[in-house]
Amino acid sequence: MSAHTDTSSAAKPVSQIGRNVTLLSVSTLTIMSGATISASLPGIAARFADMPNVELLSRLVLTLPALFIAAFAPVAGLIIDRYGRKPMLIATLVLFALAGCSGLLADSLPGLLIGRAVLGIAVGGIMTTGTALVGDFFAGPARDRYMGLQQAFVGIGGAIFLTGGGFLAEVHWRAPFLIYALAFLLLPAALIFIRESVRVEPVQAAMPQAGLGSRGGLLLTVLLIGAVFNMICFYMIPTQLPFFLKSIGLDAPSLAGMAIGLGQLVGIGASLVFARFRQALGVMGVFGLAFGSLGLAFVLLSFATDYVGILFGMAVSGIGMGTIMPNFAGAAMMIALPQLRGRISGLLVASIFTGQFLSPILSQPVIGSAGYAATYGMAGMAMLVVAFASLAVRLGPRIAVRAEGGRS
């Protein structure tokens, strides 16, 4: 069964615009799964300072949702491939708002962590469904353009929510949790404009490896490993940057929010030209560009001794922020057969958030022994190695990803 492709605006333009705006708005929620409250981490650590291992546990408030996203996303993918996209999207939007706002009331660190775990289940459903719907509605260059626009919306949401979260955290560490209530505003639009695009009967829903073949399965495996690695490194920004700033004498929570927001703003510009990058450089060329800019940004952070240096590094990171995620998603949808989009979307989402969850667990011991600057430097060098490897593949023999017109 073939997916509907958004190649013309002639058919039902109002409903298509409403659908696209709704999907773009839903995509901005994903940035709120953790990073919105990053500026609250020092306040949370101070509030529960009497608990053992509070430094690690306070960071888990930010990253625990990732573990539950990673666990639930493949399940969500299986469900939406068999039973449709819309019910999952509506249910998880409601759950997202309720679980996100639970931080306003939780008066213990375990209670806070439980709410964050439920939030992760909601985000797993939202992201998996959203990615699959993009695969359903768009193909080829139109998909690249939409992926870039979607990342721009994520960047806009990041700039607003992260910066706003920083200022709200100065009022009280609980205040940023109010932002999650915005999901309630998207419910009417999702009910009205989102319609089922593809319905795959259970008998058609084979396991992914059966439909991908050995080459497709290998490419998917490499892609998923890359997504884990990317997020282990990248998520050192929201989880560690507030503490890095504090270590160099920059204590105000809003400074971390503004620095991360600057990266998001640069990312908006990069994402808006993602389709052009993708057409000119191919999948691996864009990975080289994205990992290269992120690696350089981390090296710059490792040498930064003042806020100007931090801002410069974060601005450079924006190039990677704006291009790497649409490239991962676009590559996954190139590999995916229509009847497998939900499950492959779920696997990609699971990989991304596995990396998020592992990031503080892996980086904190290194920071404890080597310091923030050295840890950022080592992560930056690792990403630069991946960037050069990606460029080497791009300049080598072409690998056919899928018969969908994609370039490697």
C-alpha positions in Angstrom: 0.0 0.0 0.0 1.5 3.3 -1.0 1.5 6.5 1.2 -0.1 9.7 0.3 2.5 12.2 -0.9 2.3 15.9 -0.5 3.3 17.0 -4.0 0.5 19.5 -4.7 -1.4 22.1 -2.7 -4.4 21.8 -5.0 -6.2 19.1 -3.1 -7.9 20.4 0.1 -5.3 23.2 0.8 -6.9 24.4 4.0 -6.9 20.9 5.6 -3.3 20.2 4.4 -2.1 23.5 5.8 -3.8 22.8 9.1 -2.4 19.3 9.1 1.2 20.5 8.4 1.0 23.3 11.0 -0.3 20.9 13.6 2.5 18.4 12.9 5.1 21.2 13.0 3.7 22.4 16.3 3.7 18.9 17.8 7.3 18.6 16.8 8.2 21.5 19.0 7.0 19.5 22.0 9.9 17.1 21.7 12.4 19.7 22.8 10.4 20.0 26.0 10.9 16.4 26.9 14.0 17.3 28.9 15.9 20.4 27.9 13.2 22.9 28.9 14.0 22.4 32.6 17.8 22.2 32.2 18.2 25.6 33.9 16.3 24.2 36.9 18.8 21.5 37.5 21.0 23.4 40.0 17.8 24.5 41.9 16.6 20.9 42.0 20.0 19.7 43.3 19.8 22.4 46.0 16.2 21.5 47.0 17.1 17.8 47.5 20.7 18.3 48.6 20.2 15.9 51.5 19.8 12.9 49.2 22.8 10.7 48.3 24.1 11.1 44.8 22.0 14.1 44.3 24.2 15.5 41.5 23.6 12.4 39.4 20.0 12.1 40.4 19.2 15.7 39.6 20.6 15.2 36.1 18.4 12.2 35.7 15.4 14.5 36.1 16.4 15.8 32.7 17.4 12.5 31.1 15.1 9.8 32.7 12.4 10.5 30.2 14.8 9.4 27.5 15.0 5.9 29.0 11.2 5.5 28.9 11.1 7.0 25.4 13.6 4.5 24.3 11.7 1.7 25.9 8.2 2.7 24.6 9.0 4.1 21.1 9.4 0.7 19.4 6.2 -0.5 21.1 4.5 2.6 19.8 5.8 2.0 16.3 4.4 -1.5 16.3 1.0 -0.3 17.6 0.7 2.5 15.0 1.7 0.3 12.1 -1.1 -2.1 13.0 -3.9 0.1 14.4 -3.3 3.6 13.0 -1.5 6.9 14.0 -4.2 9.3 15.3 -5.3 7.4 18.5 -1.7 7.2 19.7 -1.1 10.8 19.0 -4.2 12.1 20.8 -3.6 9.8 23.9 0.1 10.7 24.2 -0.6 14.5 23.9 -2.9 14.3 26.9 -0.4 12.2 28.8 2.4 14.6 27.9 0.6 17.6 29.4 -0.4 15.8 32.6 3.0 14.2 33.2 5.0 17.3 32.3 3.0 19.5 34.7 3.4 16.9 37.6 6.7 18.6 38.4 4.7 21.6 39.8 3.4 19.4 42.6 5.9 16.6 43.2 7.6 17.2 46.6 10.2 14.5 46.6 12.9 13.6 44.1 11.4 10.0 43.6 8.0 11.6 42.9 9.6 14.0 40.4 11.4 11.1 38.7 8.1 9.1 38.4 6.5 12.0 36.6 9.4 12.3 34.3 9.2 8.6 33.5 5.6 8.9 32.5 6.5 11.9 30.4 9.0 9.7 28.5 6.2 7.3 27.6 4.2 10.2 26.2 7.1 11.6 24.2 7.9 8.1 22.8 4.4 7.9 21.3 4.4 11.5 20.0 7.7 11.3 18.3 7.2 7.9 16.8 3.8 8.9 15.4 5.0 12.2 14.1 8.0 10.7 12.3 5.8 8.0 10.7 3.2 10.6 9.6 5.9 12.6 7.9 7.0 9.5 6.0 3.3 8.9 5.1 2.6 12.4 3.8 5.9 13.4 2.1 8.5 11.8 -0.2 11.8 12.8 -1.9 12.7 16.5 -2.0 9.4 17.4 -0.5 10.2 15.3 2.6 13.7 17.0 2.8 12.1 20.4 2.7 9.6 19.4 5.4 12.2 17.9 7.6 14.2 21.1 7.4 11.1 23.1 8.2 10.3 20.8 11.1 13.7 21.2 12.6 13.3 25.0 12.2 10.1 24.7 14.3 12.0 22.6 16.9 14.7 25.3 16.9 12.1 28.0 17.4 10.5 26.0 20.2 14.0 25.5 21.7 14.9 29.1 21.6 11.6 30.1 23.2 11.2 27.2 25.7 14.9 27.0 26.7 15.4 30.7 27.1 12.0 31.1 28.8 12.8 28.1 31.0 15.9 29.8 32.1 14.1 33.0 33.1 11.3 31.0 34.8 13.9 29.0 36.7 15.1 32.3 38.3 11.6 32.8 39.6 11.5 29.2 41.0 12.9 25.9 39.9 9.3 24.5 39.5 8.2 27.3 37.2 9.5 25.8 33.9 7.2 22.8 34.4 4.3 25.1 33.5 5.4 25.1 29.9 4.2 21.5 29.4 0.6 22.6 29.7 0.9 24.0 26.2 0.3 20.5 24.8 -3.4 21.0 25.8 -3.6 23.8 23.2 -2.7 21.4 20.4 -5.4 18.8 21.1 -8.2 20.5 19.1 -6.0 20.9 16.1 -4.8 17.3 16.3 -8.4 16.1 16.5 -9.5 18.2 13.5 -6.6 18.1 11.1 -4.8 14.8 11.6 -6.2 11.9 9.6 -5.1 8.4 9.0 -2.9 8.3 5.9 -1.8 4.6 5.7 -3.5 1.6 7.4 -1.4 -1.5 7.2 -3.2 -4.7 8.1 -1.6 -6.9 10.7 -1.0 -9.7 8.1 1.2 -7.3 6.2 3.2 -6.1 9.2 6.4 -8.2 8.8 9.4 -7.8 11.0 11.7 -5.0 9.7 14.6 -7.2 8.7 12.3 -9.3 6.4 11.5 -6.2 4.4 14.8 -4.4 4.4 17.2 -7.0 3.1 20.8 -7.4 4.4 22.0 -4.1 3.0 19.1 -2.2 4.3 19.4 -3.8 7.7 23.1 -3.0 7.8 22.5 0.6 6.9 19.7 0.9 9.5 22.0 -0.6 12.1 24.7 1.9 11.4 22.2 4.8 11.4 20.8 3.8 14.8 24.3 3.5 16.3 25.1 6.9 14.9 22.0 8.3 16.5 23.0 6.9 19.9 26.5 8.3 19.6 25.3 11.7 18.5 23.0 12.1 21.5 25.5 10.9 24.0 27.7 13.8 22.9 25.2 16.4 22.1 23.2 16.0 25.3 26.2 17.1 27.3 25.0 20.6 26.4 21.7 20.7 28.3 22.9 18.4 31.1 26.3 19.8 31.8 26.5 23.3 30.4 24.7 24.9 33.4 27.2 23.3 35.7 30.1 24.2 33.4 29.0 27.9 33.5 28.8 27.7 37.3 32.3 26.3 37.5 33.7 29.4 35.6 31.7 31.8 37.8 28.6 32.3 35.7 25.8 31.3 38.2 22.6 32.8 36.7 20.4 30.1 35.3 19.2 32.4 32.5 22.8 32.4 31.1 22.7 28.7 30.3 19.2 29.1 28.8 20.3 32.0 26.6 23.5 30.1 25.4 21.5 27.0 24.4 18.9 29.2 22.9 21.5 30.9 20.7 22.5 27.5 19.4 18.9 26.8 18.6 18.6 30.1 16.7 21.5 29.4 14.5 20.1 25.9 14.0 16.9 27.5 12.7 18.8 29.1 9.8 20.7 25.9 9.1 17.6 23.8 9.1 15.8 26.1 6.7 18.5 25.3 4.1 18.7 21.6 5.0 17.1 20.5 1.8 19.8 22.4 -0.2 22.5 20.8 1.9 20.9 17.4 1.4 20.7 17.9 -2.4 24.3 19.2 -2.7 26.1 16.9 -0.2 24.0 13.8 0.1 23.2 12.0 3.3 26.8 11.3 4.4 28.0 14.8 3.3 25.4 16.3 5.6 26.5 14.0 8.4 30.1 15.2 7.9 28.9 18.8 8.1 26.8 18.3 11.2 29.2 16.2 13.2 32.1 18.5 12.1 30.3 21.6 13.4 29.3 19.9 16.6 32.8 18.6 17.2 34.3 22.0 16.5 31.8 23.6 18.9 32.7 21.2 21.7 36.4 21.9 21.2 35.7 25.6 21.3 33.8 25.1 24.6 36.7 23.2 26.0 38.9 26.4 25.5 36.2 28.9 26.6 37.0 30.8 29.8 34.3 33.5 29.6 30.7 33.8 28.4 31.7 35.2 25.0 33.6 32.0 24.3 30.7 29.9 25.4 28.3 31.9 23.1 30.7 31.5 20.2 30.9 27.7 20.7 27.2 27.4 21.0 26.7 29.5 17.8 28.9 27.0 15.9 27.0 24.1 17.3 23.8 25.5 15.8 24.9 24.3 12.3 24.9 20.7 13.6 21.7 21.2 15.6 19.8 22.3 12.5 21.0 19.6 10.2 21.8 16.4 12.0 18.3 15.4 13.2 16.4 15.9 9.9 19.2 14.0 8.3 18.8 11.0 10.6 15.0 11.1 10.2 15.2 11.5 6.4 17.7 8.7 6.0 15.5 6.4 8.1 12.4 7.2 6.0 14.5 6.5 2.8 15.3 3.0 4.2 11.8 2.3 5.5 9.1 0.5 3.5 5.6 2.0 3.9 4.4 -0.8 6.1 7.4 -0.6 8.3 7.6 3.2 8.9 6.1 3.1 12.4 8.5 0.5 13.6 11.6 2.1 12.0 10.5 5.4 13.4 10.2 3.8 16.8 13.7 2.3 16.5 15.2 5.7 15.5 13.4 7.5 18.4 14.6 4.8 20.8 18.2 5.2 19.6 18.1 8.9 20.0 16.8 8.8 23.5 19.0 5.9 24.5 21.9 8.3 23.8 20.2 11.0 25.8 19.8 8.7 28.8 23.4 7.5 28.6 24.9 10.9 28.2 25.1 12.0 31.9 25.9 8.5 33.1 28.9 8.3 30.8 30.0 12.0 31.0 29.7 12.5 34.7 32.5 10.2 35.8 34.8 11.7 33.1 34.0 15.2 34.3 34.7 14.1 37.9 38.2 13.0 37.0 39.2 15.3 34.1 36.9 18.3 34.4 34.3 19.9 32.2 36.7 21.4 29.6 38.6 18.2 29.0 35.4 16.2 28.7 34.0 18.6 26.1 37.3 18.5 24.3 37.4 14.7 24.1 33.7 14.5 23.0 34.5 17.1 20.3 37.5 15.1 19.0 35.3 12.0 18.8 32.7 13.8 16.8 35.3 15.2 14.4 36.6 11.7 13.8 33.0 10.6 12.8 32.7 13.7 10.6 35.9 12.8 8.7 34.7 9.2 8.4 31.3 10.4 7.0 33.1 12.6 4.4 35.3 9.6 3.4 32.2 7.5 2.8 30.6 10.4 0.9 33.6 10.7 -1.4 33.9 6.9 -1.8 31.8 4.5 -3.9 28.1 5.3 -3.8 25.8 3.1 -1.7 22.2 2.8 -2.8 20.1 3.5 0.3 16.7 2.9 -1.3 15.0 3.3 -4.7 13.6 6.6 -3.6 16.0 8.9 -5.3 18.2 9.5 -2.2 21.9 10.2 -2.4 24.3 8.8 0.0 
